Amino acid sequence: MGLIGGALKSGINKFDPSMSMITIFIVGLLVIFLKAYIVRIAYNNVAEKVTGNKYKLTYMDSLFMVLLFMGLF
């Protein structure tokens, strides 16, 4: 029973009140766009060698793929 809520005190001490919700939102969008770019580059370099498929993934395709997998997990 002594460990219940133990991590809560350390989590409150590490909270930075100067970071606003807009900053967190912008950083989140930046991470999503960066993931989409990485997916596009990785798919276009690997898929043709593995499957023989000549289709090149566009940025919007990779963005939708990232959002789909983020929704699944």
N, CA, C and O atoms as a printed pandas DataFrame, in Angstrom:
     atom_number atom_name residue_name chain_id  residue_number  x_coord  y_coord  z_coord
0              1         N          MET        A               1    0.814   -1.204    0.000
1              2        CA          MET        A               1    0.000    0.000    0.000
2              3         C          MET        A               1    0.856    1.266    0.000
3              4         O          MET        A               1    0.359    2.338   -0.347
4              5         N          GLY        A               2    2.120    1.166    0.379
5              6        CA          GLY        A               2    2.962    2.348    0.464
6              7         C          GLY        A               2    3.392    2.889   -0.889
7              8         O          GLY        A               2    3.846    4.031   -0.963
8              9         N          LEU        A               3    3.269    2.112   -1.968
9             10        CA          LEU        A               3    3.722    2.558   -3.274
10            11         C          LEU        A               3    2.634    3.232   -4.101
11            12         O          LEU        A               3    2.930    3.766   -5.169
12            13         N          ILE        A               4    1.418    3.226   -3.653
13            14        CA          ILE        A               4    0.338    3.831   -4.427
14            15         C          ILE        A               4    0.526    5.346   -4.449
15            16         O          ILE        A               4    0.619    5.988   -3.403
16            17         N          GLY        A               5    0.580    5.910   -5.667
17            18        CA          GLY        A               5    0.738    7.354   -5.826
18            19         C          GLY        A               5    2.160    7.831   -5.627
19            20         O          GLY        A               5    2.388    9.038   -5.536
20            21         N          GLY        A               6    3.124    6.928   -5.556
21            22        CA          GLY        A               6    4.511    7.329   -5.350
22            23         C          GLY        A               6    5.096    8.092   -6.511
23            24         O          GLY        A               6    5.893    9.008   -6.306
24            25         N          ALA        A               7    4.722    7.739   -7.725
25            26        CA          ALA        A               7    5.258    8.416   -8.901
26            27         C          ALA        A               7    4.583    9.761   -9.130
27            28         O          ALA        A               7    5.105   10.593   -9.871
28            29         N          LEU        A               8    3.462    9.980   -8.521
29            30        CA          LEU        A               8    2.712   11.215   -8.727
30            31         C          LEU        A               8    3.485   12.429   -8.222
31            32         O          LEU        A               8    3.485   13.472   -8.876
32            33         N          LYS        A               9    4.133   12.313   -7.089
33            34        CA          LYS        A               9    4.859   13.450   -6.522
34            35         C          LYS        A               9    6.032   13.843   -7.402
35            36         O          LYS        A               9    6.266   15.033   -7.615
36            37         N          SER        A              10    6.773   12.874   -7.917
37            38        CA          SER        A              10    7.908   13.211   -8.772
38            39         C          SER        A              10    7.438   13.746  -10.116
39            40         O          SER        A              10    8.128   14.567  -10.722
40            41         N          GLY        A              11    6.279   13.301  -10.599
41            42        CA          GLY        A              11    5.739   13.796  -11.866
42            43         C          GLY        A              11    5.294   15.239  -11.768
43            44         O          GLY        A              11    5.433   15.990  -12.733
44            45         N          ILE        A              12    4.770   15.639  -10.640
45            46        CA          ILE        A              12    4.340   17.021  -10.448
46            47         C          ILE        A              12    5.550   17.948  -10.374
47            48         O          ILE        A              12    5.493   19.070  -10.876
48            49         N          ASN        A              13    6.620   17.509   -9.769
49            50        CA          ASN        A              13    7.820   18.331   -9.655
50            51         C          ASN        A              13    8.479   18.560  -11.006
51            52         O          ASN        A              13    9.119   19.594  -11.195
52            53         N          LYS        A              14    8.348   17.636  -11.953
53            54        CA          LYS        A              14    8.983   17.765  -13.256
54            55         C          LYS        A              14    8.131   18.527  -14.260
55            56         O          LYS        A              14    8.595   18.769  -15.375
56            57         N          PHE        A              15    6.921   18.912  -13.922
57            58        CA          PHE        A              15    6.044   19.634  -14.833
58            59         C          PHE        A              15    6.556   21.054  -15.024
59            60         O          PHE        A              15    6.829   21.763  -14.056
60            61         N          ASP        A              16    6.683   21.462  -16.285
61            62        CA          ASP        A              16    7.162   22.800  -16.611
62            63         C          ASP        A              16    5.966   23.677  -16.997
63            64         O          ASP        A              16    5.408   23.502  -18.081
64            65         N          PRO        A              17    5.564   24.608  -16.141
65            66        CA          PRO        A              17    4.373   25.421  -16.439
66            67         C          PRO        A              17    4.590   26.419  -17.569
67            68         O          PRO        A              17    3.617   26.975  -18.080
68            69         N          SER        A              18    5.836   26.667  -17.978
69            70        CA          SER        A              18    6.064   27.647  -19.036
70            71         C          SER        A              18    5.732   27.080  -20.418
71            72         O          SER        A              18    5.557   27.849  -21.363
72            73         N          MET        A              19    5.641   25.749  -20.560
73            74        CA          MET        A              19    5.302   25.149  -21.849
74            75         C          MET        A              19    3.789   25.190  -22.027
75            76         O          MET        A              19    3.052   24.549  -21.277
76            77         N          SER        A              20    3.337   25.932  -23.005
77            78        CA          SER        A              20    1.904   26.094  -23.207
78            79         C          SER        A              20    1.342   24.961  -24.061
79            80         O          SER        A              20    2.090   24.173  -24.640
80            81         N          MET        A              21    0.044   24.893  -24.128
81            82        CA          MET        A              21   -0.620   23.868  -24.916
82            83         C          MET        A              21   -0.359   24.057  -26.409
83            84         O          MET        A              21   -0.302   23.082  -27.159
84            85         N          ILE        A              22   -0.200   25.304  -26.841
85            86        CA          ILE        A              22    0.086   25.565  -28.256
86            87         C          ILE        A              22    1.448   25.002  -28.628
87            88         O          ILE        A              22    1.602   24.434  -29.709
88            89         N          THR        A              23    2.428   25.145  -27.765
89            90        CA          THR        A              23    3.763   24.599  -28.008
90            91         C          THR        A              23    3.716   23.082  -28.085
91            92         O          THR        A              23    4.341   22.485  -28.962
92            93         N          ILE        A              24    2.988   22.462  -27.187
93            94        CA          ILE        A              24    2.864   21.006  -27.198
94            95         C          ILE        A              24    2.163   20.546  -28.473
95            96         O          ILE        A              24    2.558   19.535  -29.054
96            97         N          PHE        A              25    1.141   21.257  -28.918
97            98        CA          PHE        A              25    0.421   20.926  -30.141
98            99         C          PHE        A              25    1.328   21.043  -31.365
99           100         O          PHE        A              25    1.315   20.170  -32.232
100          101         N          ILE        A              26    2.116   22.121  -31.437
101          102        CA          ILE        A              26    3.016   22.330  -32.573
102          103         C          ILE        A              26    4.099   21.261  -32.604
103          104         O          ILE        A              26    4.433   20.753  -33.674
104          105         N          VAL        A              27    4.644   20.918  -31.461
105          106        CA          VAL        A              27    5.660   19.864  -31.402
106          107         C          VAL        A              27    5.051   18.518  -31.805
107          108         O          VAL        A              27    5.705   17.727  -32.485
108          109         N          GLY        A              28    3.826   18.254  -31.398
109          110        CA          GLY        A              28    3.145   17.024  -31.794
110          111         C          GLY        A              28    2.940   16.943  -33.298
111          112         O          GLY        A              28    3.167   15.891  -33.896
112          113         N          LEU        A              29    2.513   18.039  -33.917
113          114        CA          LEU        A              29    2.360   18.061  -35.370
114          115         C          LEU        A              29    3.691   17.886  -36.082
115          116         O          LEU        A              29    3.770   17.199  -37.100
116          117         N          LEU        A              30    4.728   18.501  -35.553
117          118        CA          LEU        A              30    6.060   18.358  -36.132
118          119         C          LEU        A              30    6.524   16.907  -36.091
119          120         O          LEU        A              30    7.132   16.420  -37.044
120          121         N          VAL        A              31    6.241   16.224  -35.003
121          122        CA          VAL        A              31    6.611   14.813  -34.872
122          123         C          VAL        A              31    5.840   13.964  -35.888
123          124         O          VAL        A              31    6.416   13.057  -36.489
124          125         N          ILE        A              32    4.570   14.239  -36.084
125          126        CA          ILE        A              32    3.768   13.493  -37.059
126          127         C          ILE        A              32    4.307   13.706  -38.470
127          128         O          ILE        A              32    4.433   12.746  -39.231
128          129         N          PHE        A              33    4.627   14.942  -38.830
129          130        CA          PHE        A              33    5.154   15.217  -40.167
130          131         C          PHE        A              33    6.531   14.593  -40.364
131          132         O          PHE        A              33    6.849   14.127  -41.458
132          133         N          LEU        A              34    7.340   14.582  -39.329
133          134        CA          LEU        A              34    8.652   13.942  -39.408
134          135         C          LEU        A              34    8.519   12.431  -39.586
135          136         O          LEU        A              34    9.265   11.825  -40.356
136          137         N          LYS        A              35    7.574   11.826  -38.876
137          138        CA          LYS        A              35    7.317   10.393  -39.043
138          139         C          LYS        A              35    6.855   10.093  -40.468
139          140         O          LYS        A              35    7.282    9.097  -41.054
140          141         N          ALA        A              36    5.999   10.928  -41.030
141          142        CA          ALA        A              36    5.517   10.719  -42.393
142          143         C          ALA        A              36    6.666   10.811  -43.388
143          144         O          ALA        A              36    6.721   10.033  -44.340
144          145         N          TYR        A              37    7.571   11.738  -43.184
145          146        CA          TYR        A              37    8.736   11.866  -44.064
146          147         C          TYR        A              37    9.626   10.624  -43.981
147          148         O          TYR        A              37   10.103   10.128  -45.001
148          149         N          ILE        A              38    9.843   10.133  -42.780
149          150        CA          ILE        A              38   10.664    8.939  -42.595
150          151         C          ILE        A              38   10.002    7.720  -43.231
151          152         O          ILE        A              38   10.684    6.895  -43.840
152          153         N          VAL        A              39    8.678    7.596  -43.095
153          154        CA          VAL        A              39    7.954    6.475  -43.707
154          155         C          VAL        A              39    8.075    6.546  -45.223
155          156         O          VAL        A              39    8.294    5.521  -45.869
156          157         N          ARG        A              40    7.938    7.726  -45.800
157          158        CA          ARG        A              40    8.034    7.874  -47.256
158          159         C          ARG        A              40    9.414    7.486  -47.768
159          160         O          ARG        A              40    9.532    6.751  -48.748
160          161         N          ILE        A              41   10.449    7.974  -47.112
161          162        CA          ILE        A              41   11.811    7.667  -47.537
162          163         C          ILE        A              41   12.096    6.173  -47.384
163          164         O          ILE        A              41   12.663    5.550  -48.282
164          165         N          ALA        A              42   11.704    5.608  -46.256
165          166        CA          ALA        A              42   11.966    4.191  -46.010
166          167         C          ALA        A              42   11.197    3.309  -46.986
167          168         O          ALA        A              42   11.758    2.352  -47.519
168          169         N          TYR        A              43    9.927    3.612  -47.231
169          170        CA          TYR        A              43    9.123    2.804  -48.145
170          171         C          TYR        A              43    9.671    2.878  -49.559
171          172         O          TYR        A              43    9.806    1.855  -50.230
172          173         N          ASN        A              44    9.986    4.075  -50.013
173          174        CA          ASN        A              44   10.462    4.231  -51.385
174          175         C          ASN        A              44   11.819    3.566  -51.597
175          176         O          ASN        A              44   12.127    3.164  -52.719
176          177         N          ASN        A              45   12.623    3.441  -50.572
177          178        CA          ASN        A              45   13.921    2.789  -50.709
178          179         C          ASN        A              45   13.845    1.276  -50.580
179          180         O          ASN        A              45   14.675    0.572  -51.155
180          181         N          VAL        A              46   12.875    0.761  -49.843
181          182        CA          VAL        A              46   12.845   -0.664  -49.532
182          183         C          VAL        A              46   11.799   -1.432  -50.324
183          184         O          VAL        A              46   12.069   -2.560  -50.736
184          185         N          ALA        A              47   10.633   -0.877  -50.553
185          186        CA          ALA        A              47    9.502   -1.643  -51.102
186          187         C          ALA        A              47    9.780   -2.193  -52.490
187          188         O          ALA        A              47    9.387   -3.321  -52.790
188          189         N          GLU        A              48   10.442   -1.434  -53.337
189          190        CA          GLU        A              48   10.705   -1.929  -54.683
190          191         C          GLU        A              48   11.664   -3.117  -54.659
191          192         O          GLU        A              48   11.523   -4.045  -55.455
192          193         N          LYS        A              49   12.622   -3.091  -53.766
193          194        CA          LYS        A              49   13.580   -4.189  -53.665
194          195         C          LYS        A              49   12.940   -5.442  -53.083
195          196         O          LYS        A              49   13.299   -6.555  -53.469
196          197         N          VAL        A              50   12.010   -5.279  -52.171
197          198        CA          VAL        A              50   11.410   -6.428  -51.497
198          199         C          VAL        A              50   10.268   -7.020  -52.323
199          200         O          VAL        A              50   10.206   -8.234  -52.519
200          201         N          THR        A              51    9.364   -6.163  -52.809
201          202        CA          THR        A              51    8.160   -6.665  -53.478
202          203         C          THR        A              51    8.220   -6.571  -54.994
203          204         O          THR        A              51    7.452   -7.248  -55.677
204          205         N          GLY        A              52    9.094   -5.765  -55.527
205          206        CA          GLY        A              52    9.133   -5.555  -56.967
206          207         C          GLY        A              52    8.097   -4.562  -57.446
207          208         O          GLY        A              52    7.944   -4.361  -58.651
208          209         N          ASN        A              53    7.385   -3.940  -56.530
209          210        CA          ASN        A              53    6.353   -2.961  -56.855
210          211         C          ASN        A              53    7.013   -1.640  -57.223
211          212         O          ASN        A              53    7.903   -1.182  -56.506
212          213         N          LYS        A              54    6.599   -1.018  -58.320
213          214        CA          LYS        A              54    7.205    0.229  -58.795
214          215         C          LYS        A              54    6.514    1.474  -58.245
215          216         O          LYS        A              54    6.928    2.590  -58.557
216          217         N          TYR        A              55    5.462    1.307  -57.426
217          218        CA          TYR        A              55    4.705    2.454  -56.915
218          219         C          TYR        A              55    5.546    3.214  -55.894
219          220         O          TYR        A              55    6.098    2.622  -54.967
220          221         N          LYS        A              56    5.638    4.515  -56.071
221          222        CA          LYS        A              56    6.339    5.380  -55.125
222          223         C          LYS        A              56    5.319    6.045  -54.210
223          224         O          LYS        A              56    4.325    6.602  -54.677
224          225         N          LEU        A              57    5.564    5.984  -52.939
225          226        CA          LEU        A              57    4.664    6.559  -51.946
226          227         C          LEU        A              57    4.812    8.079  -51.945
227          228         O          LEU        A              57    5.928    8.595  -51.894
228          229         N          THR        A              58    3.693    8.792  -52.000
229          230        CA          THR        A              58    3.733   10.247  -51.927
230          231         C          THR        A              58    3.714   10.674  -50.455
231          232         O          THR        A              58    3.518    9.856  -49.556
232          233         N          TYR        A              59    3.923   11.967  -50.238
233          234        CA          TYR        A              59    3.945   12.464  -48.861
234          235         C          TYR        A              59    2.573   12.335  -48.202
235          236         O          TYR        A              59    2.480   12.002  -47.021
236          237         N          MET        A              60    1.517   12.594  -48.954
237          238        CA          MET        A              60    0.171   12.473  -48.385
238          239         C          MET        A              60   -0.163   11.018  -48.064
239          240         O          MET        A              60   -0.800   10.736  -47.049
240          241         N          ASP        A              61    0.265   10.094  -48.924
241          242        CA          ASP        A              61    0.062    8.675  -48.641
242          243         C          ASP        A              61    0.756    8.276  -47.349
243          244         O          ASP        A              61    0.188    7.565  -46.520
244          245         N          SER        A              62    1.988    8.742  -47.187
245          246        CA          SER        A              62    2.732    8.391  -45.977
246          247         C          SER        A              62    2.127    9.052  -44.742
247          248         O          SER        A              62    2.152    8.474  -43.655
248          249         N          LEU        A              63    1.586   10.259  -44.902
249          250        CA          LEU        A              63    0.932   10.930  -43.777
250          251         C          LEU        A              63   -0.308   10.155  -43.335
251          252         O          LEU        A              63   -0.532    9.966  -42.140
252          253         N          PHE        A              64   -1.108    9.711  -44.294
253          254        CA          PHE        A              64   -2.287    8.911  -43.955
254          255         C          PHE        A              64   -1.891    7.575  -43.325
255          256         O          PHE        A              64   -2.567    7.091  -42.418
256          257         N          MET        A              65   -0.802    6.984  -43.804
257          258        CA          MET        A              65   -0.344    5.719  -43.233
258          259         C          MET        A              65    0.100    5.907  -41.777
259          260         O          MET        A              65   -0.190    5.069  -40.924
260          261         N          VAL        A              66    0.796    7.000  -41.501
261          262        CA          VAL        A              66    1.237    7.285  -40.130
262          263         C          VAL        A              66    0.027    7.508  -39.230
263          264         O          VAL        A              66   -0.024    6.976  -38.121
264          265         N          LEU        A              67   -0.943    8.286  -39.693
265          266        CA          LEU        A              67   -2.141    8.529  -38.879
266          267         C          LEU        A              67   -2.930    7.249  -38.648
267          268         O          LEU        A              67   -3.482    7.045  -37.566
268          269         N          LEU        A              68   -2.988    6.386  -39.654
269          270        CA          LEU        A              68   -3.677    5.113  -39.511
270          271         C          LEU        A              68   -3.018    4.253  -38.436
271          272         O          LEU        A              68   -3.700    3.727  -37.557
272          273         N          PHE        A              69   -1.709    4.109  -38.502
273          274        CA          PHE        A              69   -1.027    3.270  -37.528
274          275         C          PHE        A              69   -1.001    3.901  -36.138
275          276         O          PHE        A              69   -0.989    3.185  -35.137
276          277         N          MET        A              70   -0.993    5.220  -36.063
277          278        CA          MET        A              70   -1.082    5.858  -34.746
278          279         C          MET        A              70   -2.453    5.609  -34.131
279          280         O          MET        A              70   -2.567    5.479  -32.913
280          281         N          GLY        A              71   -3.481    5.540  -34.945
281          282        CA          GLY        A              71   -4.818    5.253  -34.444
282          283         C          GLY        A              71   -4.971    3.812  -34.003
283          284         O          GLY        A              71   -5.770    3.517  -33.114
284          285         N          LEU        A              72   -4.214    2.910  -34.613
285          286        CA          LEU        A              72   -4.300    1.505  -34.255
286          287         C          LEU        A              72   -3.583    1.199  -32.945
287          288         O          LEU        A              72   -4.008    0.331  -32.182
288          289         N          PHE        A              73   -2.513    1.905  -32.697
289          290        CA          PHE        A              73   -1.691    1.592  -31.499
290          291         C          PHE        A              73   -1.921    2.564  -30.430
291          292         O          PHE        A              73   -1.321    2.459  -29.360
